[in-house]
């Protein structure tokens, strides 16, 4: 993973829980990300009985998997054989994958697959024990900063250190409204912390994500879905395959257009200059 100054924007397709508990659906999402030209896909891993209380798991909630919140949470979790199939597929097509781990056991579980990095979700930014546990793995860390104050981010960065750390600016509303995105926080975070800063978007448009790249985002992460009509809490804030294709295309166009910042006369301007200038 080459991310930061001098490298193209690293584009991550967040599959998250949009697989709805189906490895086959997960593989279709990986294939869509590969076809679009994404650099990596990301999943989420939780140890259900650690992350949620018994009371929360027993709460009534209708879903594809049963009638309680526990039925839902357990139905959305992949086990070892599921991730083995995902890992095999990703290796076969040359797609990098990693995961957001929500608890210490989940970190150990994902580590069996030798991920290139670890992602810490915005919801976990204030979980000191999780931060220490991820840091002990000795791998690059991507930290989302949604719903967090600068003081909370300061504290998390103090724990993690700045070596091999990437921050992602984020608004954790699903979906996020355009006037909530505050994209100018991207260069502000970079100036404050002196580390590469990317963008994790939950808005419905793609234009704002392209704008994030123009503002210096070294990485972008967007949720993807096969269809926003599918069942699931994250589907409505996700991009469909055609939109993902357009996003990757537009990011690469913008990167090409940004240039190096040195003002000069371009070679193709010279005949125009000779033809139109009087003096």
N, C-alpha and C positions, 0 to 999 in steps of 0.2 A: 504494500500500500504506500504509494508516494503521494503525499497530501501536503499542500502548503505553497509557499512562494515558488514560482518557477514550474509548477505542475498544473495541468488542467483541473478544473473543478471535479471533485470526486462525487459521483452521483449514486446515491443509495436508495433503492426501492424498499420501503418498509412494508413487509408482508404482515408483520405483527400477528394479530389473531384473525385476519381476514381469510384465512384458510378454512375457518369454521370446523376445525378438527379433522379435516380431510387431507391426507398426504397427497392424494391425486390433485386436489385443488391447489395445494401449495406448489406442486411441481409445475402446474399450468401458470401460476403467478411468476415463478422463477423464469420460465420460458419467455413470458411476456417481457420481463425485465431485461433478459438477455437480448431479445430481439430489438428492444428499444435502444440498447447501447449503454445500459447502466453498468456501473463498476461492481456493485455488490447488492445483495439482498439482506434484509435483517428480520429476525424473528424476536419474539419475547418469550422468556422462560420464567415460570414461577413454580415454587413448591407450594401448592394450594393451601395445605394445612399450616404452613408457616406464615404466609402472607396474609391470610384471612382468619378471623376469629371463628370459633364454632358457631357463635350467634349469627355472624354475617353469612356463613355458609348455609345455615338453616333457614335463612330468610326466603319467603316465597318469591319465586321469579320464574315466569314461564319462558321456556327456550326450546331450541331444537333437541335438547338433551334431557329435559325433565321439568320438574316443577319447583326446584329450589335454586338459589344462587350457587350452591355447591355443585349441583348437577351441571350448571353452565360452566363454571370455572374448571371443573375436572374434564368436561367434554372438550374444552378448547386447548388443553395441554397435550403436547406431543411427548411420547416416551422415547426410550433409547432406540428401539427399532425404527420408529418414525424418523428420528433425526439421522439415523444411519442411512436410511433411504434418501433423505434430503442431501446429506453429505455426499453420498455416492453420485447422485444426479448432478450436484453442483461441480464436483470434480470432473465429471464426464463432459460438461459443457463449458468448463473454464470460468465458473462464476464464484466469486468470493462470497462467503456468508458469515454472519456473526449474529449476536443476540444481545438484547437488553436483559440483564439478570436482575431479578427483583429480590433475591435473598441469597444468603451465603451458600445454601445447598445447591441452588440453581447455578451459581458460579462453578462449583465443583463438577456439576453435571455437564455443563457446556464445555468445560476444559478438556473433557475426554476427546473432543473433536478438534483440538488444537486451533482455536480461532485466532485470527491475526490481531484481534483487538477486542476490547470489551466496551459496551455502551452502557452508560448510566442514564436512566430515564429521568425526566424532570421531577417526577414524583419521588424519586429516590435521592435527590440532591442533598437533602437534610438528614439522610440516614448515615450517620458517621460510621457505624459498624460495617455497613455495606461498602462504603468508600474505602475503608482500611482493607477490607477483604479483597476488593477488586485490585487495589494498589499492590497487594502482595503477589499478584499473579505475574507482575513484571512485564506487562504488555501495554502497548498504547491504549489510551483511554479516551473515549468520546463522551463528553458530558453535556446533556441538554439542560438549558437554563430557564425553561418555562416556569411560570408562576413563582419565580424566585427573586428576592431582593439582591442588590449588589452586596450587602453584608453577608447574606447566605452564600452567595457565589464566592466571595472572598474566603469564607471559612472552608468551603469545599476545596478550593484551589490550594489553600494552605495544607490540607490533608493529602491531596493527591500529588502536589508538586507540579511544576510546569513542564517537566521533561516528558515528551511524547504525549502531551495533552492537547486535545482539540475541544473547544467550546462550541456549542451550537446555540445560537439565538433562537428563541421559540416563543410562540404564544400558545398556551395549552388549552384554548377553547376549541371545541369540536362541533362544527367547523368554526374557524376563526374568521371574524369580519375583517374587511380590508383595513378599516381605520384602527384596528387593534394590533397590526403587524409590527409597527415601529421598526422598520428595517434599518433606520439610521443607528440603531443600537449595535449593528454588526461592526462598523469601524470603531465605535466607542468601546466595545468590549475588547477589541484587538489592541487599542491604545492602552487600555487600563491594565490588561494582563500580559501583553506581549507574547501571546500564543496564537496559533492559527484559529480562526473563527469561521464557522459555517452557519447553516440555516436549516432548521427543521420546521417545515410548514404544514399547517393543517387547514389552510384556506381552500376554497374551491377553484380559484383561478390558477393559472400557471405564470401569468405575467409578473406577479409579485416575486415568485421564486427566481425568475430570470433577472429581475431587478436586484435581488439579493446578490447574485453573482457579479453584477456590474458594480455593486458596493464592496466587493472584495471577499464574498463568501468562498472559502476554499473547498467546502463540501455542502451538498444539499441532500436532504432526506425528505421524501414524500411517501405517504401511504399509497398503496396501489390496491386495486380490486379488479376482478373480472367484470363486475357490474355494480353500480351503486344501488341497484334494485335488490341485490342479495340481502339476506338476513344478516344482521350483525351491527353492533354499536359503532364500529369504526368505518363502515362502508361508505356512509354519506360524506365523510371528509377525505375520501380517497380519490385517486385518479384512475380512470379506466385506461386500458392499453393504448388506445389512439391518442389520448391526452398525454400519456407518458412519452410516447414517441415524439410528439410535438415539443414537449418540454426539453427532452434531451437535445433535439435538433436546435431549438432556440438558444439553449445554453451554449452550445458549441458555436453558433453563429455570433452570439454576443462576445464570447471570448476572442474570436477572430477579429471582431470589430474594435475591441478595446485597444489593441496594439500595445506599443511600448511607452506611450506618453511623450515621445520626443517629437516636437513639431518640425515637420520638414515638407518640402515639395515632393509629392509623389510622382513617379516616372510618368504615369498616365495623365498627370495634370499638365505636363510641359507643353504638349501640342495645343492644349486648350488655352494655356497662358499666352503662347505665341500668337494665337489667333485672335484673342479677345482683348488683350491689354493694349491700350494706346501709348502708354509711357513705360 
